[in-house]
Amino acid sequence: MYEIVIIGAGASGLMVASKYKEKSIAIIDTNPKIAQKIKISGGGKCNVTNAHVSEQNYLGDPLFIKTVLSAFDQNELLAFLKLRGCEPLMRKDNQYFCKNSADEIINIFKKEINNCALFLNQSVLKITKKENFLIQTNRKTFEAKCVVVASGGLSYPKIGASPIAYEIAKNFGHTTNATSPALVGFTVQKDQFWMKELSGISMVVGIRVGDKRFCQDLLFTHKGISGPVVLNASLYWNKGLIAIDFLPNGSLKKYLKNSNKLLSTALPLPKRFIKAFLTHLDIGDKPVSILNEEEVQKLSQLKNYTFAPAGNFGYSKAEVTRGGINTDELYATNMMSKLVKNLFFVGECLDVTGELGGYNFQWAFSSAKRVTLSAD
Ligand SMILES: Cc1cc2nc3c(=O)[nH]c(=O)nc-3n(C[C@H](O)[C@H](O)[C@H](O)COP(=O)(O)OP(=O)(O)OC[C@H]3O[C@@H](n4cnc5c(N)ncnc54)[C@H](O)[C@@H]3O)c2cc1C
């Protein structure tokens, strides 16, 4: 019998274990090692948070998100890490990364959970409740006074992701909002197949999706488009149109002014890109001075290229899962279920999804710190 069983040894589960390390805790994870997503995140350096974090960087209920973030904000997270010997550096776009490797954070948690009983290579299958909770795995049954579900979303199934959080929530009467892959690349429809030929090219563009606009790197791939700007756009995309500004730093007029240069030289864009784009528009690479009105009109698409992506690269490539457990049914002050006493949900399994830039780890850690056991 444990006071707390934590399902998932990822960012949020480990932070809960660290907060309650004096209690008797069992942590269960499918993976053979803890913190596998921290390990692979941020290109191996873990983008742990951002200098500017607010509810506006997330999809989900703004009031719930604001309340949870206020419990443990980015400065408190950085202070927590610093106190334990890890000082992430701010790199581009206000993002904080580990100096050398994500292991700097993982090693902290290894120490923090020293006193916990760790059960790896073991998957939770079901939870029931009589007086206490019974947590059934593929190996044994655990008993606990409190359960913290920190098992994340559906992204990256190859490192342990499973729908268990949603199943547990549903079995205890909770509702979940539709889930889909997010922070993920877009596949393209036939009309945009010209993009696939540009695989490997990266350039700064602006993307508008709904009322959100991002200006960052876009990467053409053999499947479609990816890169930070596309990942961010994917969070807010709902099967409609998106618009790309391939010249985010100036007007088309500015580049086409009084020029006898060839289009491919006058426009500050990668040559391979502009050639493919001109072919797509059915315009030859000609001197700017001889463009007719119709051609200039077609070229204006460089500032507002509107199309509907075919879909996305799916959960195997998505950094996060959009949607999840309905936060209306949890107390934002302690992350406990409003329906079942001593059942807590934290991290990515909730219907809260952050933009690219450290916001998802910040959410995992803030929501974990919010967990407050009833007797506290
Ligand atoms: C490639 C990649 C890069 C990323 N980079 C960043 C980044 O730089 N910055 C950022 O903020 N976010 C990043 N993210 C997102 C971030 O990793 C997640 O949002 C965050 O890890 C969520 O934390 P969590 O604790 O809720 O879930 P997770 O970290 O996913 O942990 C959940 C754990 O539960 C375990 N589990 C699942 N089902 C079961 C079960 N049935 N039984 C037992 N255990 C189970 C899993 O094995 C896993 O270890 C990245 C994600 C990916 C995939």
The ligand as an SDF file (V2000), in Angstrom:
LIG
                    3D

 53 58  0  0  0  0  0  0  0  0999 V2000
   10.3070   14.8780  -30.0010 C   0  0  0  0  0  0  0  0  0  0  0  0
    9.6930   15.7590  -28.9530 C   0  0  0  0  0  0  0  0  0  0  0  0
   10.3380   16.9220  -28.5870 C   0  0  0  0  0  0  0  0  0  0  0  0
    9.7620   17.7810  -27.6420 C   0  0  0  0  0  0  0  0  0  0  0  0
   10.4410   18.9100  -27.2840 N   0  0  0  0  0  0  0  0  0  0  0  0
    9.9030   19.7350  -26.3650 C   0  0  0  0  0  0  0  0  0  0  0  0
   10.6240   20.8680  -25.9130 C   0  0  0  0  0  0  0  0  0  0  0  0
   11.7850   21.0830  -26.2720 O   0  0  0  0  0  0  0  0  0  0  0  0
   10.0060   21.7150  -25.0280 N   0  0  0  0  0  0  0  0  0  0  0  0
    8.7190   21.4630  -24.5570 C   0  0  0  0  0  0  0  0  0  0  0  0
    8.2110   22.2500  -23.7550 O   0  0  0  0  0  0  0  0  0  0  0  0
    8.0560   20.3510  -24.9270 N   0  0  0  0  0  0  0  0  0  0  0  0
    8.6040   19.4970  -25.7990 C   0  0  0  0  0  0  0  0  0  0  0  0
    7.9330   18.3570  -26.1590 N   0  0  0  0  0  0  0  0  0  0  0  0
    6.6380   18.0740  -25.4930 C   0  0  0  0  0  0  0  0  0  0  0  0
    6.9020   17.5170  -24.0860 C   0  0  0  0  0  0  0  0  0  0  0  0
    7.8460   16.4770  -24.1840 O   0  0  0  0  0  0  0  0  0  0  0  0
    5.6100   16.9920  -23.4510 C   0  0  0  0  0  0  0  0  0  0  0  0
    4.5980   17.9640  -23.5190 O   0  0  0  0  0  0  0  0  0  0  0  0
    5.8670   16.6150  -21.9970 C   0  0  0  0  0  0  0  0  0  0  0  0
    6.8500   15.6110  -21.9270 O   0  0  0  0  0  0  0  0  0  0  0  0
    4.5830   16.1290  -21.3230 C   0  0  0  0  0  0  0  0  0  0  0  0
    4.9060   15.7040  -20.0260 O   0  0  0  0  0  0  0  0  0  0  0  0
    3.9840   14.6220  -19.3020 P   0  0  0  0  0  0  0  0  0  0  0  0
    4.6580   14.3390  -18.0190 O   0  0  0  0  0  0  0  0  0  0  0  0
    2.5870   15.0580  -19.2910 O   0  0  0  0  0  0  0  0  0  0  0  0
    4.0390   13.3260  -20.2620 O   0  0  0  0  0  0  0  0  0  0  0  0
    5.2780   12.4750  -20.7770 P   0  0  0  0  0  0  0  0  0  0  0  0
    6.5410   13.2050  -20.6500 O   0  0  0  0  0  0  0  0  0  0  0  0
    4.8630   11.9910  -22.1150 O   0  0  0  0  0  0  0  0  0  0  0  0
    5.3360   11.2630  -19.7590 O   0  0  0  0  0  0  0  0  0  0  0  0
    4.3270   10.3010  -19.6810 C   0  0  0  0  0  0  0  0  0  0  0  0
    4.9280    8.9890  -19.2490 C   0  0  0  0  0  0  0  0  0  0  0  0
    3.8700    8.0660  -19.0100 O   0  0  0  0  0  0  0  0  0  0  0  0
    4.2690    6.7940  -19.4720 C   0  0  0  0  0  0  0  0  0  0  0  0
    3.0670    6.0020  -19.7690 N   0  0  0  0  0  0  0  0  0  0  0  0
    2.1490    6.1810  -20.7310 C   0  0  0  0  0  0  0  0  0  0  0  0
    1.2060    5.2330  -20.6720 N   0  0  0  0  0  0  0  0  0  0  0  0
    1.5300    4.4370  -19.6150 C   0  0  0  0  0  0  0  0  0  0  0  0
    0.9390    3.2890  -19.0430 C   0  0  0  0  0  0  0  0  0  0  0  0
   -0.1760    2.7440  -19.5280 N   0  0  0  0  0  0  0  0  0  0  0  0
    1.5520    2.7170  -17.9720 N   0  0  0  0  0  0  0  0  0  0  0  0
    2.7070    3.2380  -17.4640 C   0  0  0  0  0  0  0  0  0  0  0  0
    3.3020    4.3230  -17.9790 N   0  0  0  0  0  0  0  0  0  0  0  0
    2.7200    4.9200  -19.0430 C   0  0  0  0  0  0  0  0  0  0  0  0
    5.0910    7.0810  -20.7240 C   0  0  0  0  0  0  0  0  0  0  0  0
    5.9830    6.0180  -20.9760 O   0  0  0  0  0  0  0  0  0  0  0  0
    5.8150    8.3680  -20.3170 C   0  0  0  0  0  0  0  0  0  0  0  0
    7.0850    8.1160  -19.7680 O   0  0  0  0  0  0  0  0  0  0  0  0
    8.5010   17.4730  -27.0670 C   0  0  0  0  0  0  0  0  0  0  0  0
    7.8670   16.2770  -27.4200 C   0  0  0  0  0  0  0  0  0  0  0  0
    8.4500   15.4230  -28.3480 C   0  0  0  0  0  0  0  0  0  0  0  0
    7.7460   14.1420  -28.6970 C   0  0  0  0  0  0  0  0  0  0  0  0
  1  2  1  0
  2  3  1  0
  2 52  2  0
  3  4  2  0
  4  5  1  0
  4 50  1  0
  5  6  2  0
  6  7  1  0
  6 13  1  0
  7  8  2  0
  7  9  1  0
  9 10  1  0
 10 11  2  0
 10 12  1  0
 12 13  2  0
 13 14  1  0
 14 15  1  0
 14 50  1  0
 15 16  1  0
 16 17  1  0
 16 18  1  0
 18 19  1  0
 18 20  1  0
 20 21  1  0
 20 22  1  0
 22 23  1  0
 23 24  1  0
 24 25  2  0
 24 26  1  0
 24 27  1  0
 27 28  1  0
 28 29  2  0
 28 30  1  0
 28 31  1  0
 31 32  1  0
 32 33  1  0
 33 34  1  0
 33 48  1  0
 34 35  1  0
 35 36  1  0
 35 46  1  0
 36 37  1  0
 36 45  1  0
 37 38  2  0
 38 39  1  0
 39 40  1  0
 39 45  2  0
 40 41  1  0
 40 42  2  0
 42 43  1  0
 43 44  2  0
 44 45  1  0
 46 47  1  0
 46 48  1  0
 48 49  1  0
 50 51  2  0
 51 52  1  0
 52 53  1  0
M  END
$$$$
